[in-house]
Amino acid sequence: MHDCGRIVCVLHIVFLQVGLAIQYSVNVHQALDAYYRLTDPRLQMVAHAHDVVRSALPKLTVDEAFASKEDLSLDILRSLHVQ
């Protein structure tokens, strides 16, 4: 698991410190790709997750940002599966 935080601006020019806890697992059928294909898989997944959060939160109000935790996690999961 990787814990990290970033400061992100939301719709009403309010800055939030957003913490992410990322859990990793490797698909058994793609173990070789997971190990050899990426230079630093954990760092790349963290960077990708932060990109998803940074692109989504500025469109939301503070209340919407707190209410959309599940939606954000699903967006991150979907975007990582596409990669």
C-alpha positions as CSV (number, residue, x, y, z in Angstrom):
1,M,0.0,0.0,0.0
2,H,1.2,3.5,-0.8
3,D,0.0,6.5,1.2
4,C,0.4,9.9,-0.3
5,G,-1.3,13.3,-0.3
6,R,-1.7,16.2,-2.6
7,I,-3.2,19.6,-2.4
8,V,-5.9,20.1,-5.0
9,C,-8.1,23.2,-5.8
10,V,-11.9,22.6,-6.1
11,L,-14.6,24.6,-8.0
12,H,-15.0,27.4,-5.5
13,I,-11.2,28.1,-5.2
14,V,-10.8,26.2,-2.0
15,F,-7.8,24.1,-1.6
16,L,-8.1,20.6,-0.2
17,Q,-5.4,18.2,1.0
18,V,-6.3,14.9,-0.6
19,G,-4.8,11.7,0.7
20,L,-4.7,8.5,-1.5
21,A,-4.1,5.0,-0.2
22,I,-3.3,2.8,-3.1
23,Q,-3.3,-1.0,-2.8
24,Y,-1.5,-3.1,-5.4
25,S,-2.2,-6.5,-6.8
26,V,-0.9,-8.3,-9.9
27,N,-3.0,-10.3,-12.2
28,V,-1.4,-13.7,-12.2
29,H,-1.8,-14.0,-16.0
30,Q,0.1,-10.8,-16.5
31,A,2.9,-11.2,-13.9
32,L,5.7,-10.9,-16.5
33,D,4.3,-7.7,-17.9
34,A,3.7,-6.3,-14.5
35,Y,7.4,-6.9,-13.5
36,Y,9.3,-6.3,-16.7
37,R,7.2,-4.0,-18.9
38,L,7.1,-0.9,-16.6
39,T,10.2,0.8,-15.2
40,D,8.7,1.6,-11.8
41,P,5.1,0.3,-11.7
42,R,4.2,1.6,-8.3
43,L,5.4,5.1,-9.1
44,Q,3.6,5.1,-12.4
45,M,0.3,3.9,-10.8
46,V,0.5,6.6,-8.1
47,A,1.2,9.3,-10.7
48,H,-1.7,8.0,-12.8
49,A,-4.1,8.0,-9.8
50,H,-3.0,11.6,-8.9
51,D,-3.7,12.7,-12.5
52,V,-7.3,11.3,-12.3
53,V,-7.9,13.0,-9.0
54,R,-6.4,16.3,-10.2
55,S,-8.5,16.3,-13.3
56,A,-11.8,15.4,-11.5
57,L,-11.7,17.5,-8.3
58,P,-11.5,21.0,-9.9
59,K,-14.9,20.4,-11.5
60,L,-16.6,19.7,-8.1
61,T,-17.6,21.8,-5.1
62,V,-16.3,21.0,-1.7
63,D,-19.4,19.0,-0.7
64,E,-19.4,17.1,-4.0
65,A,-15.7,16.3,-3.6
66,F,-16.4,14.7,-0.2
67,A,-19.4,12.9,-1.5
68,S,-17.7,11.5,-4.6
69,K,-14.9,9.4,-2.9
70,E,-16.4,6.1,-4.3
71,D,-16.8,7.6,-7.8
72,L,-13.2,8.8,-7.8
73,S,-11.9,5.4,-6.7
74,L,-13.9,3.7,-9.5
75,D,-12.6,6.3,-12.0
76,I,-9.0,5.5,-10.9
77,L,-9.6,1.8,-11.1
78,R,-11.2,2.0,-14.6
79,S,-8.4,4.2,-15.9
80,L,-5.7,1.8,-14.6
81,H,-7.5,-1.2,-16.2
82,V,-7.5,0.6,-19.5
83,Q,-3.7,1.2,-19.3
